[in-house]
């Protein structure tokens, strides 16, 4: 391997010159996790199976809940 003089990277690998910003996808990730929990719950055979699957995937049952909007005034 040839040395390109850039922090020990082998020849042919570009040097990283600037750090890119990662967009804040927390709302998108939360929605994906909510949908995953709900899909697991619907496919599980019972509560124990659901708990086992959620644990295996690092998910919590509480991530599958959604907030219920408040009642409209006058109804």
PDB file of N, H, CA, C and O in Angstrom:
ATOM      1  N   UNK A   1       0.833  -1.184   0.000  1.00  0.00           N
ATOM      2  CA  UNK A   1       0.000   0.000   0.000  1.00  0.00           C
ATOM      3  C   UNK A   1       0.874   1.243   0.000  1.00  0.00           C
ATOM      4  O   UNK A   1       1.887   1.319   0.695  1.00  0.00           O
ATOM      5  N   UNK A   2       0.450   2.214  -0.802  1.00  0.00           N
ATOM      6  H   UNK A   2      -0.373   2.152  -1.367  1.00  0.00           H
ATOM      7  CA  UNK A   2       1.161   3.489  -0.838  1.00  0.00           C
ATOM      8  C   UNK A   2       0.544   4.431   0.176  1.00  0.00           C
ATOM      9  O   UNK A   2      -0.656   4.386   0.446  1.00  0.00           O
ATOM     10  N   UNK A   3       1.379   5.270   0.723  1.00  0.00           N
ATOM     11  H   UNK A   3       2.354   5.306   0.503  1.00  0.00           H
ATOM     12  CA  UNK A   3       0.906   6.257   1.686  1.00  0.00           C
ATOM     13  C   UNK A   3       0.629   7.557   0.954  1.00  0.00           C
ATOM     14  O   UNK A   3       1.499   8.084   0.261  1.00  0.00           O
ATOM     15  N   UNK A   4      -0.587   8.077   1.108  1.00  0.00           N
ATOM     16  H   UNK A   4      -1.294   7.649   1.671  1.00  0.00           H
ATOM     17  CA  UNK A   4      -0.923   9.342   0.469  1.00  0.00           C
ATOM     18  C   UNK A   4      -0.679  10.531   1.390  1.00  0.00           C
ATOM     19  O   UNK A   4      -0.974  11.671   1.031  1.00  0.00           O
ATOM     20  N   UNK A   5      -0.138  10.264   2.578  1.00  0.00           N
ATOM     21  H   UNK A   5       0.103   9.338   2.870  1.00  0.00           H
ATOM     22  CA  UNK A   5       0.206  11.338   3.500  1.00  0.00           C
ATOM     23  C   UNK A   5      -0.963  11.900   4.274  1.00  0.00           C
ATOM     24  O   UNK A   5      -0.804  12.910   4.959  1.00  0.00           O
ATOM     25  N   UNK A   6      -2.131  11.289   4.195  1.00  0.00           N
ATOM     26  H   UNK A   6      -2.260  10.468   3.638  1.00  0.00           H
ATOM     27  CA  UNK A   6      -3.309  11.806   4.874  1.00  0.00           C
ATOM     28  C   UNK A   6      -3.700  10.884   6.015  1.00  0.00           C
ATOM     29  O   UNK A   6      -4.495   9.963   5.831  1.00  0.00           O
ATOM     30  N   UNK A   7      -3.160  11.122   7.156  1.00  0.00           N
ATOM     31  H   UNK A   7      -2.514  11.871   7.306  1.00  0.00           H
ATOM     32  CA  UNK A   7      -3.486  10.426   8.398  1.00  0.00           C
ATOM     33  C   UNK A   7      -3.523   8.912   8.258  1.00  0.00           C
ATOM     34  O   UNK A   7      -4.391   8.261   8.839  1.00  0.00           O
ATOM     35  N   UNK A   8      -2.614   8.354   7.511  1.00  0.00           N
ATOM     36  H   UNK A   8      -1.909   8.883   7.038  1.00  0.00           H
ATOM     37  CA  UNK A   8      -2.484   6.911   7.433  1.00  0.00           C
ATOM     38  C   UNK A   8      -3.505   6.212   6.556  1.00  0.00           C
ATOM     39  O   UNK A   8      -3.607   4.986   6.600  1.00  0.00           O
ATOM     40  N   UNK A   9      -4.263   6.954   5.761  1.00  0.00           N
ATOM     41  H   UNK A   9      -4.180   7.949   5.726  1.00  0.00           H
ATOM     42  CA  UNK A   9      -5.220   6.314   4.866  1.00  0.00           C
ATOM     43  C   UNK A   9      -4.488   5.686   3.690  1.00  0.00           C
ATOM     44  O   UNK A   9      -3.550   6.285   3.164  1.00  0.00           O
ATOM     45  N   UNK A  10      -4.895   4.498   3.267  1.00  0.00           N
ATOM     46  H   UNK A  10      -5.657   4.012   3.694  1.00  0.00           H
ATOM     47  CA  UNK A  10      -4.266   3.906   2.087  1.00  0.00           C
ATOM     48  C   UNK A  10      -4.587   4.729   0.839  1.00  0.00           C
ATOM     49  O   UNK A  10      -5.575   5.462   0.804  1.00  0.00           O
ATOM     50  N   UNK A  11      -3.751   4.600  -0.168  1.00  0.00           N
ATOM     51  H   UNK A  11      -2.948   4.004  -0.140  1.00  0.00           H
ATOM     52  CA  UNK A  11      -3.962   5.330  -1.426  1.00  0.00           C
ATOM     53  C   UNK A  11      -5.331   4.969  -2.004  1.00  0.00           C
ATOM     54  O   UNK A  11      -5.759   3.818  -1.923  1.00  0.00           O
ATOM     55  N   UNK A  12      -5.996   5.930  -2.570  1.00  0.00           N
ATOM     56  H   UNK A  12      -5.648   6.865  -2.636  1.00  0.00           H
ATOM     57  CA  UNK A  12      -7.297   5.695  -3.185  1.00  0.00           C
ATOM     58  C   UNK A  12      -8.470   6.054  -2.301  1.00  0.00           C
ATOM     59  O   UNK A  12      -9.603   6.120  -2.778  1.00  0.00           O
ATOM     60  N   UNK A  13      -8.223   6.289  -1.008  1.00  0.00           N
ATOM     61  H   UNK A  13      -7.303   6.235  -0.620  1.00  0.00           H
ATOM     62  CA  UNK A  13      -9.290   6.678  -0.109  1.00  0.00           C
ATOM     63  C   UNK A  13      -9.254   8.187   0.069  1.00  0.00           C
ATOM     64  O   UNK A  13      -8.221   8.741   0.446  1.00  0.00           O
ATOM     65  N   UNK A  14     -10.369   8.859  -0.199  1.00  0.00           N
ATOM     66  H   UNK A  14     -11.208   8.409  -0.506  1.00  0.00           H
ATOM     67  CA  UNK A  14     -10.369  10.316  -0.057  1.00  0.00           C
ATOM     68  C   UNK A  14     -10.319  10.717   1.409  1.00  0.00           C
ATOM     69  O   UNK A  14     -10.861  10.031   2.276  1.00  0.00           O
ATOM     70  N   UNK A  15      -9.671  11.819   1.665  1.00  0.00           N
ATOM     71  H   UNK A  15      -9.231  12.376   0.961  1.00  0.00           H
ATOM     72  CA  UNK A  15      -9.610  12.347   3.030  1.00  0.00           C
ATOM     73  C   UNK A  15     -10.918  13.053   3.344  1.00  0.00           C
ATOM     74  O   UNK A  15     -11.508  13.686   2.469  1.00  0.00           O
ATOM     75  N   UNK A  16     -11.366  12.953   4.561  1.00  0.00           N
ATOM     76  H   UNK A  16     -10.886  12.439   5.272  1.00  0.00           H
ATOM     77  CA  UNK A  16     -12.562  13.653   4.999  1.00  0.00           C
ATOM     78  C   UNK A  16     -12.137  15.062   5.371  1.00  0.00           C
ATOM     79  O   UNK A  16     -11.311  15.257   6.262  1.00  0.00           O
ATOM     80  N   UNK A  17     -12.701  16.037   4.688  1.00  0.00           N
ATOM     81  H   UNK A  17     -13.372  15.879   3.964  1.00  0.00           H
ATOM     82  CA  UNK A  17     -12.266  17.412   4.904  1.00  0.00           C
ATOM     83  C   UNK A  17     -13.254  18.219   5.727  1.00  0.00           C
ATOM     84  O   UNK A  17     -12.852  19.162   6.409  1.00  0.00           O
ATOM     85  N   UNK A  18     -14.522  17.881   5.684  1.00  0.00           N
ATOM     86  H   UNK A  18     -14.849  17.115   5.130  1.00  0.00           H
ATOM     87  CA  UNK A  18     -15.485  18.621   6.481  1.00  0.00           C
ATOM     88  C   UNK A  18     -16.521  17.671   7.045  1.00  0.00           C
ATOM     89  O   UNK A  18     -16.809  16.621   6.472  1.00  0.00           O
ATOM     90  N   UNK A  19     -17.060  18.055   8.153  1.00  0.00           N
ATOM     91  H   UNK A  19     -16.826  18.909   8.618  1.00  0.00           H
ATOM     92  CA  UNK A  19     -18.068  17.233   8.813  1.00  0.00           C
ATOM     93  C   UNK A  19     -19.439  17.679   8.334  1.00  0.00           C
ATOM     94  O   UNK A  19     -19.759  18.867   8.373  1.00  0.00           O
ATOM     95  N   UNK A  20     -20.244  16.733   7.887  1.00  0.00           N
ATOM     96  H   UNK A  20     -19.983  15.768   7.856  1.00  0.00           H
ATOM     97  CA  UNK A  20     -21.590  17.074   7.433  1.00  0.00           C
ATOM     98  C   UNK A  20     -22.543  17.011   8.610  1.00  0.00           C
ATOM     99  O   UNK A  20     -22.377  16.196   9.518  1.00  0.00           O
ATOM    100  N   UNK A  21     -23.525  17.866   8.587  1.00  0.00           N
ATOM    101  H   UNK A  21     -23.659  18.529   7.850  1.00  0.00           H
ATOM    102  CA  UNK A  21     -24.521  17.897   9.642  1.00  0.00           C
ATOM    103  C   UNK A  21     -25.558  16.807   9.395  1.00  0.00           C
ATOM    104  O   UNK A  21     -26.003  16.602   8.266  1.00  0.00           O
ATOM    105  N   UNK A  22     -25.932  16.119  10.456  1.00  0.00           N
ATOM    106  H   UNK A  22     -25.570  16.286  11.373  1.00  0.00           H
ATOM    107  CA  UNK A  22     -26.971  15.100  10.377  1.00  0.00           C
ATOM    108  C   UNK A  22     -28.292  15.779  10.710  1.00  0.00           C
ATOM    109  O   UNK A  22     -28.422  16.394  11.768  1.00  0.00           O
ATOM    110  N   UNK A  23     -29.277  15.675   9.812  1.00  0.00           N
ATOM    111  H   UNK A  23     -29.171  15.176   8.952  1.00  0.00           H
ATOM    112  CA  UNK A  23     -30.556  16.332  10.085  1.00  0.00           C
ATOM    113  C   UNK A  23     -31.243  15.705  11.295  1.00  0.00           C
ATOM    114  O   UNK A  23     -31.040  14.529  11.595  1.00  0.00           O
ATOM    115  N   UNK A  24     -32.046  16.490  11.975  1.00  0.00           N
ATOM    116  H   UNK A  24     -32.210  17.446  11.731  1.00  0.00           H
ATOM    117  CA  UNK A  24     -32.781  16.001  13.139  1.00  0.00           C
ATOM    118  C   UNK A  24     -33.972  15.189  12.660  1.00  0.00           C
ATOM    119  O   UNK A  24     -35.000  15.740  12.266  1.00  0.00           O
ATOM    120  N   UNK A  25     -33.821  13.888  12.700  1.00  0.00           N
ATOM    121  H   UNK A  25     -32.986  13.441  13.020  1.00  0.00           H
ATOM    122  CA  UNK A  25     -34.877  12.983  12.251  1.00  0.00           C
ATOM    123  C   UNK A  25     -35.596  12.335  13.424  1.00  0.00           C
ATOM    124  O   UNK A  25     -36.199  11.274  13.265  1.00  0.00           O
ATOM    125  N   UNK A  26     -35.542  12.950  14.589  1.00  0.00           N
ATOM    126  H   UNK A  26     -35.052  13.812  14.718  1.00  0.00           H
ATOM    127  CA  UNK A  26     -36.097  12.305  15.772  1.00  0.00           C
ATOM    128  C   UNK A  26     -37.596  12.038  15.635  1.00  0.00           C
ATOM    129  O   UNK A  26     -38.073  11.006  16.106  1.00  0.00           O
ATOM    130  N   UNK A  27     -38.341  12.934  15.010  1.00  0.00           N
ATOM    131  H   UNK A  27     -37.953  13.773  14.628  1.00  0.00           H
ATOM    132  CA  UNK A  27     -39.775  12.703  14.835  1.00  0.00           C
ATOM    133  C   UNK A  27     -40.012  11.545  13.875  1.00  0.00           C
ATOM    134  O   UNK A  27     -40.911  10.733  14.092  1.00  0.00           O
ATOM    135  N   UNK A  28     -39.218  11.463  12.820  1.00  0.00           N
ATOM    136  H   UNK A  28     -38.487  12.123  12.643  1.00  0.00           H
ATOM    137  CA  UNK A  28     -39.355  10.371  11.862  1.00  0.00           C
ATOM    138  C   UNK A  28     -38.988   9.038  12.511  1.00  0.00           C
ATOM    139  O   UNK A  28     -39.671   8.035  12.304  1.00  0.00           O
ATOM    140  N   UNK A  29     -37.927   9.029  13.283  1.00  0.00           N
ATOM    141  H   UNK A  29     -37.372   9.844  13.451  1.00  0.00           H
ATOM    142  CA  UNK A  29     -37.503   7.799  13.950  1.00  0.00           C
ATOM    143  C   UNK A  29     -38.547   7.365  14.972  1.00  0.00           C
ATOM    144  O   UNK A  29     -38.839   6.174  15.082  1.00  0.00           O
ATOM    145  N   UNK A  30     -39.108   8.297  15.714  1.00  0.00           N
ATOM    146  H   UNK A  30     -38.870   9.265  15.625  1.00  0.00           H
ATOM    147  CA  UNK A  30     -40.147   7.971  16.688  1.00  0.00           C
ATOM    148  C   UNK A  30     -41.357   7.365  15.993  1.00  0.00           C
ATOM    149  O   UNK A  30     -41.949   6.413  16.503  1.00  0.00           O
ATOM    150  N   UNK A  31     -41.731   7.899  14.844  1.00  0.00           N
ATOM    151  H   UNK A  31     -41.250   8.673  14.430  1.00  0.00           H
ATOM    152  CA  UNK A  31     -42.872   7.367  14.085  1.00  0.00           C
ATOM    153  C   UNK A  31     -42.565   5.961  13.577  1.00  0.00           C
ATOM    154  O   UNK A  31     -43.435   5.091  13.619  1.00  0.00           O
ATOM    155  N   UNK A  32     -41.354   5.724  13.101  1.00  0.00           N
ATOM    156  H   UNK A  32     -40.647   6.431  13.066  1.00  0.00           H
ATOM    157  CA  UNK A  32     -40.978   4.389  12.634  1.00  0.00           C
ATOM    158  C   UNK A  32     -41.001   3.386  13.783  1.00  0.00           C
ATOM    159  O   UNK A  32     -41.465   2.258  13.618  1.00  0.00           O
ATOM    160  N   UNK A  33     -40.503   3.795  14.938  1.00  0.00           N
ATOM    161  H   UNK A  33     -40.125   4.711  15.072  1.00  0.00           H
ATOM    162  CA  UNK A  33     -40.509   2.902  16.096  1.00  0.00           C
ATOM    163  C   UNK A  33     -41.935   2.627  16.551  1.00  0.00           C
ATOM    164  O   UNK A  33     -42.252   1.499  16.929  1.00  0.00           O
ATOM    165  N   UNK A  34     -42.809   3.646  16.522  1.00  0.00           N
ATOM    166  H   UNK A  34     -42.552   4.562  16.215  1.00  0.00           H
ATOM    167  CA  UNK A  34     -44.224   3.451  16.900  1.00  0.00           C
ATOM    168  C   UNK A  34     -44.881   2.445  15.981  1.00  0.00           C
ATOM    169  O   UNK A  34     -45.607   1.559  16.435  1.00  0.00           O
ATOM    170  N   UNK A  35     -44.629   2.579  14.690  1.00  0.00           N
ATOM    171  H   UNK A  35     -44.040   3.298  14.321  1.00  0.00           H
ATOM    172  CA  UNK A  35     -45.225   1.656  13.722  1.00  0.00           C
ATOM    173  C   UNK A  35     -44.673   0.246  13.882  1.00  0.00           C
ATOM    174  O   UNK A  35     -45.403  -0.730  13.709  1.00  0.00           O
ATOM    175  N   UNK A  36     -43.381   0.132  14.213  1.00  0.00           N
ATOM    176  H   UNK A  36     -42.788   0.925  14.354  1.00  0.00           H
ATOM    177  CA  UNK A  36     -42.780  -1.189  14.418  1.00  0.00           C
ATOM    178  C   UNK A  36     -43.407  -1.878  15.626  1.00  0.00           C
ATOM    179  O   UNK A  36     -43.712  -3.069  15.571  1.00  0.00           O
ATOM    180  N   UNK A  37     -43.601  -1.139  16.712  1.00  0.00           N
ATOM    181  H   UNK A  37     -43.353  -0.171  16.756  1.00  0.00           H
ATOM    182  CA  UNK A  37     -44.214  -1.714  17.911  1.00  0.00           C
ATOM    183  C   UNK A  37     -45.624  -2.187  17.606  1.00  0.00           C
ATOM    184  O   UNK A  37     -46.026  -3.268  18.038  1.00  0.00           O
ATOM    185  N   UNK A  38     -46.369  -1.394  16.872  1.00  0.00           N
ATOM    186  H   UNK A  38     -46.043  -0.516  16.521  1.00  0.00           H
ATOM    187  CA  UNK A  38     -47.746  -1.773  16.542  1.00  0.00           C
ATOM    188  C   UNK A  38     -47.792  -2.980  15.611  1.00  0.00           C
ATOM    189  O   UNK A  38     -48.673  -3.829  15.748  1.00  0.00           O
ATOM    190  N   UNK A  39     -46.865  -3.069  14.675  1.00  0.00           N
ATOM    191  H   UNK A  39     -46.150  -2.379  14.563  1.00  0.00           H
ATOM    192  CA  UNK A  39     -46.811  -4.226  13.778  1.00  0.00           C
ATOM    193  C   UNK A  39     -46.473  -5.492  14.559  1.00  0.00           C
ATOM    194  O   UNK A  39     -47.057  -6.549  14.318  1.00  0.00           O
ATOM    195  N   UNK A  40     -45.539  -5.386  15.486  1.00  0.00           N
ATOM    196  H   UNK A  40     -45.064  -4.528  15.682  1.00  0.00           H
ATOM    197  CA  UNK A  40     -45.175  -6.537  16.309  1.00  0.00           C
ATOM    198  C   UNK A  40     -46.358  -6.962  17.165  1.00  0.00           C
ATOM    199  O   UNK A  40     -46.647  -8.153  17.284  1.00  0.00           O
ATOM    200  N   UNK A  41     -47.037  -6.001  17.757  1.00  0.00           N
ATOM    201  H   UNK A  41     -46.802  -5.034  17.661  1.00  0.00           H
ATOM    202  CA  UNK A  41     -48.183  -6.322  18.603  1.00  0.00           C
ATOM    203  C   UNK A  41     -49.282  -7.014  17.804  1.00  0.00           C
ATOM    204  O   UNK A  41     -49.944  -7.918  18.314  1.00  0.00           O
ATOM    205  N   UNK A  42     -49.478  -6.600  16.570  1.00  0.00           N
ATOM    206  H   UNK A  42     -48.941  -5.866  16.156  1.00  0.00           H
ATOM    207  CA  UNK A  42     -50.542  -7.225  15.772  1.00  0.00           C
ATOM    208  C   UNK A  42     -50.159  -8.618  15.285  1.00  0.00           C
ATOM    209  O   UNK A  42     -51.039  -9.431  15.002  1.00  0.00           O
ATOM    210  N   UNK A  43     -48.858  -8.908  15.183  1.00  0.00           N
ATOM    211  H   UNK A  43     -48.144  -8.247  15.414  1.00  0.00           H
ATOM    212  CA  UNK A  43     -48.422 -10.214  14.694  1.00  0.00           C
ATOM    213  C   UNK A  43     -48.127 -11.206  15.815  1.00  0.00           C
ATOM    214  O   UNK A  43     -48.022 -12.406  15.563  1.00  0.00           O
ATOM    215  N   UNK A  44     -47.992 -10.724  17.041  1.00  0.00           N
ATOM    216  H   UNK A  44     -48.077  -9.749  17.246  1.00  0.00           H
ATOM    217  CA  UNK A  44     -47.662 -11.599  18.168  1.00  0.00           C
ATOM    218  C   UNK A  44     -48.834 -12.516  18.494  1.00  0.00           C
ATOM    219  O   UNK A  44     -49.996 -12.148  18.318  1.00  0.00           O
ATOM    220  N   UNK A  45     -48.509 -13.717  18.973  1.00  0.00           N
ATOM    221  H   UNK A  45     -47.566 -14.016  19.117  1.00  0.00           H
ATOM    222  CA  UNK A  45     -49.565 -14.677  19.310  1.00  0.00           C
ATOM    223  C   UNK A  45     -50.202 -14.387  20.657  1.00  0.00           C
ATOM    224  O   UNK A  45     -51.376 -14.696  20.865  1.00  0.00           O
ATOM    225  N   UNK A  46     -49.449 -13.800  21.571  1.00  0.00           N
ATOM    226  H   UNK A  46     -48.496 -13.548  21.402  1.00  0.00           H
ATOM    227  CA  UNK A  46     -49.981 -13.426  22.884  1.00  0.00           C
ATOM    228  C   UNK A  46     -49.081 -12.354  23.495  1.00  0.00           C
ATOM    229  O   UNK A  46     -48.107 -11.926  22.876  1.00  0.00           O
ATOM    230  N   UNK A  47     -49.410 -11.926  24.703  1.00  0.00           N
ATOM    231  H   UNK A  47     -50.201 -12.273  25.207  1.00  0.00           H
ATOM    232  CA  UNK A  47     -48.659 -10.850  25.350  1.00  0.00           C
ATOM    233  C   UNK A  47     -47.208 -11.238  25.606  1.00  0.00           C
ATOM    234  O   UNK A  47     -46.309 -10.411  25.458  1.00  0.00           O
ATOM    235  N   UNK A  48     -46.973 -12.498  25.990  1.00  0.00           N
ATOM    236  H   UNK A  48     -47.703 -13.170  26.110  1.00  0.00           H
ATOM    237  CA  UNK A  48     -45.595 -12.936  26.234  1.00  0.00           C
ATOM    238  C   UNK A  48     -44.778 -12.925  24.950  1.00  0.00           C
ATOM    239  O   UNK A  48     -43.615 -12.521  24.956  1.00  0.00           O
ATOM    240  N   UNK A  49     -45.377 -13.365  23.855  1.00  0.00           N
ATOM    241  H   UNK A  49     -46.322 -13.694  23.851  1.00  0.00           H
ATOM    242  CA  UNK A  49     -44.696 -13.351  22.557  1.00  0.00           C
ATOM    243  C   UNK A  49     -44.381 -11.915  22.152  1.00  0.00           C
ATOM    244  O   UNK A  49     -43.290 -11.632  21.657  1.00  0.00           O
ATOM    245  N   UNK A  50     -45.328 -11.015  22.360  1.00  0.00           N
ATOM    246  H   UNK A  50     -46.215 -11.245  22.762  1.00  0.00           H
ATOM    247  CA  UNK A  50     -45.135  -9.596  22.025  1.00  0.00           C
ATOM    248  C   UNK A  50     -43.989  -9.015  22.844  1.00  0.00           C
ATOM    249  O   UNK A  50     -43.122  -8.330  22.302  1.00  0.00           O
ATOM    250  N   UNK A  51     -43.982  -9.286  24.151  1.00  0.00           N
ATOM    251  H   UNK A  51     -44.687  -9.843  24.591  1.00  0.00           H
ATOM    252  CA  UNK A  51     -42.928  -8.769  25.018  1.00  0.00           C
ATOM    253  C   UNK A  51     -41.563  -9.306  24.599  1.00  0.00           C
ATOM    254  O   UNK A  51     -40.580  -8.565  24.608  1.00  0.00           O
ATOM    255  N   UNK A  52     -41.492 -10.578  24.234  1.00  0.00           N
ATOM    256  H   UNK A  52     -42.291 -11.179  24.227  1.00  0.00           H
ATOM    257  CA  UNK A  52     -40.235 -11.185  23.809  1.00  0.00           C
ATOM    258  C   UNK A  52     -39.733 -10.539  22.522  1.00  0.00           C
ATOM    259  O   UNK A  52     -38.548 -10.223  22.409  1.00  0.00           O
ATOM    260  N   UNK A  53     -40.622 -10.341  21.554  1.00  0.00           N
ATOM    261  H   UNK A  53     -41.585 -10.598  21.646  1.00  0.00           H
ATOM    262  CA  UNK A  53     -40.233  -9.727  20.285  1.00  0.00           C
ATOM    263  C   UNK A  53     -39.795  -8.275  20.468  1.00  0.00           C
ATOM    264  O   UNK A  53     -38.799  -7.847  19.886  1.00  0.00           O
ATOM    265  N   UNK A  54     -40.531  -7.528  21.269  1.00  0.00           N
ATOM    266  H   UNK A  54     -41.341  -7.876  21.742  1.00  0.00           H
ATOM    267  CA  UNK A  54     -40.167  -6.136  21.520  1.00  0.00           C
ATOM    268  C   UNK A  54     -38.804  -6.052  22.197  1.00  0.00           C
ATOM    269  O   UNK A  54     -37.976  -5.217  21.835  1.00  0.00           O
ATOM    270  N   UNK A  55     -38.575  -6.920  23.180  1.00  0.00           N
ATOM    271  H   UNK A  55     -39.248  -7.598  23.474  1.00  0.00           H
ATOM    272  CA  UNK A  55     -37.294  -6.923  23.880  1.00  0.00           C
ATOM    273  C   UNK A  55     -36.153  -7.278  22.933  1.00  0.00           C
ATOM    274  O   UNK A  55     -35.079  -6.681  22.997  1.00  0.00           O
ATOM    275  N   UNK A  56     -36.386  -8.241  22.062  1.00  0.00           N
ATOM    276  H   UNK A  56     -37.259  -8.726  22.010  1.00  0.00           H
ATOM    277  CA  UNK A  56     -35.352  -8.662  21.116  1.00  0.00           C
ATOM    278  C   UNK A  56     -34.966  -7.527  20.170  1.00  0.00           C
ATOM    279  O   UNK A  56     -33.821  -7.457  19.721  1.00  0.00           O
ATOM    280  N   UNK A  57     -35.897  -6.654  19.868  1.00  0.00           N
ATOM    281  H   UNK A  57     -36.826  -6.711  20.232  1.00  0.00           H
ATOM    282  CA  UNK A  57     -35.641  -5.549  18.949  1.00  0.00           C
ATOM    283  C   UNK A  57     -35.302  -4.244  19.667  1.00  0.00           C
ATOM    284  O   UNK A  57     -35.086  -3.220  19.019  1.00  0.00           O
ATOM    285  N   UNK A  58     -35.253  -4.275  20.979  1.00  0.00           N
ATOM    286  H   UNK A  58     -35.428  -5.107  21.505  1.00  0.00           H
ATOM    287  CA  UNK A  58     -34.900  -3.071  21.725  1.00  0.00           C
ATOM    288  C   UNK A  58     -35.993  -2.023  21.728  1.00  0.00           C
ATOM    289  O   UNK A  58     -35.713  -0.826  21.807  1.00  0.00           O
ATOM    290  N   UNK A  59     -37.231  -2.465  21.641  1.00  0.00           N
ATOM    291  H   UNK A  59     -37.459  -3.436  21.576  1.00  0.00           H
ATOM    292  CA  UNK A  59     -38.366  -1.549  21.631  1.00  0.00           C
ATOM    293  C   UNK A  59     -39.136  -1.659  22.939  1.00  0.00           C
ATOM    294  O   UNK A  59     -39.063  -2.674  23.632  1.00  0.00           O
ATOM    295  N   UNK A  60     -39.869  -0.613  23.267  1.00  0.00           N
ATOM    296  H   UNK A  60     -39.928   0.212  22.704  1.00  0.00           H
ATOM    297  CA  UNK A  60     -40.722  -0.591  24.453  1.00  0.00           C
ATOM    298  C   UNK A  60     -42.176  -0.502  24.004  1.00  0.00           C
ATOM    299  O   UNK A  60     -42.488   0.167  23.019  1.00  0.00           O
ATOM    300  N   UNK A  61     -43.058  -1.173  24.723  1.00  0.00           N
ATOM    301  H   UNK A  61     -42.806  -1.717  25.524  1.00  0.00           H
ATOM    302  CA  UNK A  61     -44.480  -1.138  24.378  1.00  0.00           C
ATOM    303  C   UNK A  61     -45.021   0.291  24.392  1.00  0.00           C
ATOM    304  O   UNK A  61     -45.898   0.631  23.598  1.00  0.00           O
ATOM    305  N   UNK A  62     -44.508   1.113  25.278  1.00  0.00           N
ATOM    306  H   UNK A  62     -43.796   0.836  25.923  1.00  0.00           H
ATOM    307  CA  UNK A  62     -44.987   2.497  25.381  1.00  0.00           C
ATOM    308  C   UNK A  62     -44.691   3.310  24.118  1.00  0.00           C
ATOM    309  O   UNK A  62     -45.321   4.344  23.897  1.00  0.00           O
ATOM    310  N   UNK A  63     -43.747   2.864  23.289  1.00  0.00           N
ATOM    311  H   UNK A  63     -43.236   2.024  23.469  1.00  0.00           H
ATOM    312  CA  UNK A  63     -43.442   3.580  22.049  1.00  0.00           C
ATOM    313  C   UNK A  63     -44.552   3.403  21.007  1.00  0.00           C
ATOM    314  O   UNK A  63     -44.596   4.138  20.020  1.00  0.00           O
ATOM    315  N   UNK A  64     -45.431   2.451  21.217  1.00  0.00           N
ATOM    316  H   UNK A  64     -45.395   1.854  22.018  1.00  0.00           H
ATOM    317  CA  UNK A  64     -46.498   2.194  20.262  1.00  0.00           C
ATOM    318  C   UNK A  64     -47.759   2.980  20.513  1.00  0.00           C
ATOM    319  O   UNK A  64     -48.720   2.867  19.752  1.00  0.00           O
ATOM    320  N   UNK A  65     -47.777   3.770  21.556  1.00  0.00           N
ATOM    321  H   UNK A  65     -46.996   3.862  22.174  1.00  0.00           H
ATOM    322  CA  UNK A  65     -48.983   4.533  21.878  1.00  0.00           C
ATOM    323  C   UNK A  65     -48.978   5.887  21.172  1.00  0.00           C
ATOM    324  O   UNK A  65     -47.925   6.424  20.829  1.00  0.00           O
ATOM    325  N   UNK A  66     -50.131   6.401  20.974  1.00  0.00           N
ATOM    326  H   UNK A  66     -50.987   5.965  21.253  1.00  0.00           H
ATOM    327  CA  UNK A  66     -50.282   7.747  20.424  1.00  0.00           C
ATOM    328  C   UNK A  66     -51.113   8.557  21.394  1.00  0.00           C
ATOM    329  O   UNK A  66     -51.890   8.003  22.172  1.00  0.00           O
ATOM    330  N   UNK A  67     -50.954   9.846  21.351  1.00  0.00           N
ATOM    331  H   UNK A  67     -50.322  10.296  20.719  1.00  0.00           H
ATOM    332  CA  UNK A  67     -51.749  10.691  22.235  1.00  0.00           C
ATOM    333  C   UNK A  67     -53.123  10.901  21.618  1.00  0.00           C
ATOM    334  O   UNK A  67     -53.264  11.031  20.402  1.00  0.00           O
ATOM    335  N   UNK A  68     -54.118  10.931  22.469  1.00  0.00           N
ATOM    336  H   UNK A  68     -54.003  10.825  23.457  1.00  0.00           H
ATOM    337  CA  UNK A  68     -55.500  11.133  22.033  1.00  0.00           C
ATOM    338  C   UNK A  68     -55.771  12.634  22.113  1.00  0.00           C
ATOM    339  O   UNK A  68     -55.518  13.259  23.143  1.00  0.00           O
ATOM    340  N   UNK A  69     -56.279  13.205  21.037  1.00  0.00           N
ATOM    341  H   UNK A  69     -56.484  12.697  20.201  1.00  0.00           H
ATOM    342  CA  UNK A  69     -56.565  14.644  21.088  1.00  0.00           C
ATOM    343  C   UNK A  69     -57.659  14.962  22.099  1.00  0.00           C
ATOM    344  O   UNK A  69     -58.544  14.146  22.357  1.00  0.00           O
ATOM    345  N   UNK A  70     -57.582  16.134  22.651  1.00  0.00           N
ATOM    346  H   UNK A  70     -56.863  16.797  22.441  1.00  0.00           H
ATOM    347  CA  UNK A  70     -58.587  16.581  23.618  1.00  0.00           C
ATOM    348  C   UNK A  70     -59.932  16.766  22.918  1.00  0.00           C
ATOM    349  O   UNK A  70     -59.977  17.062  21.724  1.00  0.00           O
ATOM    350  N   UNK A  71     -61.031  16.590  23.663  1.00  0.00           N
ATOM    351  H   UNK A  71     -60.994  16.350  24.633  1.00  0.00           H
ATOM    352  CA  UNK A  71     -62.344  16.792  23.029  1.00  0.00           C
ATOM    353  C   UNK A  71     -62.514  18.232  22.574  1.00  0.00           C
ATOM    354  O   UNK A  71     -61.987  19.167  23.176  1.00  0.00           O
ATOM    355  N   UNK A  72     -63.260  18.377  21.502  1.00  0.00           N
ATOM    356  H   UNK A  72     -63.688  17.617  21.012  1.00  0.00           H
ATOM    357  CA  UNK A  72     -63.525  19.730  21.004  1.00  0.00           C
ATOM    358  C   UNK A  72     -64.510  20.425  21.919  1.00  0.00           C
ATOM    359  O   UNK A  72     -65.403  19.789  22.479  1.00  0.00           O
ATOM    360  N   UNK A  73     -64.350  21.725  22.070  1.00  0.00           N
ATOM    361  H   UNK A  73     -63.624  22.242  21.615  1.00  0.00           H
ATOM    362  CA  UNK A  73     -65.290  22.469  22.939  1.00  0.00           C
ATOM    363  C   UNK A  73     -66.728  22.344  22.419  1.00  0.00           C
ATOM    364  O   UNK A  73     -66.981  22.451  21.219  1.00  0.00           O
ATOM    365  N   UNK A  74     -67.648  22.119  23.336  1.00  0.00           N
ATOM    366  H   UNK A  74     -67.442  22.033  24.311  1.00  0.00           H
ATOM    367  CA  UNK A  74     -69.061  22.055  22.970  1.00  0.00           C
ATOM    368  C   UNK A  74     -69.506  20.686  22.513  1.00  0.00           C
ATOM    369  O   UNK A  74     -70.642  20.539  22.062  1.00  0.00           O
ATOM    370  N   UNK A  75     -68.655  19.675  22.609  1.00  0.00           N
ATOM    371  H   UNK A  75     -67.732  19.795  22.975  1.00  0.00           H
ATOM    372  CA  UNK A  75     -69.059  18.325  22.177  1.00  0.00           C
ATOM    373  C   UNK A  75     -68.978  17.350  23.289  1.00  0.00           C
ATOM    374  O   UNK A  75     -69.281  16.172  23.101  1.00  0.00           O
TER     375      UNK A  75
END
